[in-house]
């Protein structure tokens, strides 16, 4: 959850939050806030303090009763009548290979705008951009495609106490196998996305490879991406053929 809600908050606001929480939860041993420095901070020092504040919020929100308290919720809640409603915030987006992007956005920005930033940062081709999308990952690793007009920051806040570093991720969003194969042949980044998503789906059990499971696990190296993708396509096609056979019967 690191980096979810620091862009628009002053250090003094964290101090006020810390004091309010200590008064409300007197028996809880709260972590210390990063020390306040009386002089101007360099970029490196500001980044260090930001990471310290991230860690503070992570530890505090790991306790459900504190994360759900009015004090925390009011701190995290967007106030549309204040200047903070249009302030910059940091938001993290997970990628299929396990890496992530940390992006600066306005609190009220939409999914469509955030995804355009992801496309630009990754230098996606237009075909790849049309074949992927932003998803929300909720409890139980359920993934839901986000609507273009949703507010990603609001979802970020709702999922603040989750264990994952972010609830937002990029996944494939394409249902034409021939077109997917065609893009993989000309777009290495899209092929890598397909590979890492396939690896994750096999390991988590989303894709049931049955007798080919051992083969797929043995191929889990980016150097063998083509073999993994072709194998998965054949598994999927076999599944479709089986469904058609069942329907005819």
Protein Blocks (a to p, Z undefined) as FASTA:
>chain_A
ZZklmmlpcfklmmmmmmmmmmmmmmbccdddddddfbdcdfklmmmmmmmmmmmmmmmm
mpmklmmpmklmmmmpccfkbmklmmccddddddfkopacdddddfkbcfklmmmmmmmm
nopafklmmmgccddddehhiacdddfkbcfklmmmmmmmpmbfbfbdcddddfbfklmm
mmmmmmmklmmmmmmmmmmmmmnomacgkjmmmmmmmmmcfklmmmmmmmmmmmmmmmmm
mmmmmmmZZ
